[in-house]
Amino acid sequence: MWYVVNGVFIQSRHPFSGLRLFWLKWFGATIHGSVVIRPGVRVKYPWKLKIYGPVWIGEDVWIDNLDSVSIAAHCCISQGAMLLCGNHDYKSAKFELLTGPIVLEEGVWIGAKSVVCLNTICRSHSILSVGSIASGEMKAYTIYKGNPAIPLRNREIHNG
């Protein structure tokens, strides 16, 4: 039933974020606070998704959460980004599926067309630049870029 609802209400191009939130919660997602989910977003398993708003999830984001995905307050996941909780063991003759969680701590920004891989923790206020690929741990208040993403510089936040 989730696949039908996902295709009709979550991935659709209608502008109603509230309708997406309703169905994600109905299928077991934990969502608190203000959350905006733009058109075209795909979520594999809502019951493995936790969002603590305010959070912005841009157009055509793919949350392929074969394992848990936790998104803290003040995060932004830009258009076309992918959160991928699965991969295959290329060293194995059976090519087994490997899964692992993804954690986005408070204030994280995932740039457009970027990829966050399984077993990745994006620490507080880290940034993954446009088109970059992260795996492992991104340090707090650090901007990452590239494939694989490497630290570029510190993130400075100015108040006012």
C-alpha positions, 0 to 999 in steps of 0.5 A, spaced: 500 500 500 505 504 501 508 504 494 501 506 491 501 512 496 508 514 495 507 514 487 500 518 488 501 523 494 509 523 496 512 523 489 507 527 485 508 534 483 502 537 487 504 543 491 501 541 498 507 539 503 502 538 508 499 532 504 505 529 504 507 529 511 500 526 513 501 520 509 508 519 511 506 520 518 500 515 517 505 510 514 510 511 521 515 516 519 516 520 526 515 528 524 516 534 529 516 541 528 515 545 521 517 541 515 517 542 508 517 537 503 517 539 496 514 535 489 518 529 487 521 527 493 521 519 494 521 515 501 523 508 501 520 506 508 517 512 512 517 508 518 525 508 518 525 516 517 525 521 523 525 528 522 525 534 527 523 541 524 524 546 522 527 542 515 526 543 508 527 537 503 527 540 496 524 537 489 526 530 487 530 528 493 531 521 494 531 518 501 533 511 500 532 509 507 533 501 507 536 503 514 534 509 519 535 516 517 535 521 522 534 529 520 535 534 526 532 541 526 534 547 521 537 542 516 536 543 508 536 537 503 537 541 496 534 539 490 536 532 487 540 530 493 540 522 495 540 519 502 542 512 500 542 507 506 544 501 502 550 498 497 552 492 495 558 488 497 562 488 491 567 483 494 562 478 495 560 472 490 553 473 492 553 481 492 550 481 499 546 488 500 549 492 506 545 497 509 547 502 515 544 509 518 544 516 516 544 522 521 544 529 519 545 533 526 542 540 527 544 545 521 546 541 516 546 543 509 546 537 503 547 541 497 543 539 490 545 533 487 549 531 492 549 523 495 550 521 502 552 514 503 550 509 508 553 509 515 554 517 515 554 522 520 553 529 518 555 533 524 552 539 526 552 545 521 556 541 516 555 542 509 556 538 503 557 542 497 553 541 490 554 534 487 559 531 492 559 524 495 559 523 503 561 517 507 563 516 514 563 522 518 563 530 516 566 534 522 561 539 525 562 546 522 566 544 516 564 545 508 566 538 504 566 538 497 568 533 491 568 525 490 569 523 495 568 529 499 574 532 503 574 538 508 574 544 504 574 550 509 571 551 516 563 554 516 563 561 519 556 563 521 555 570 522 549 573 527 545 579 524 
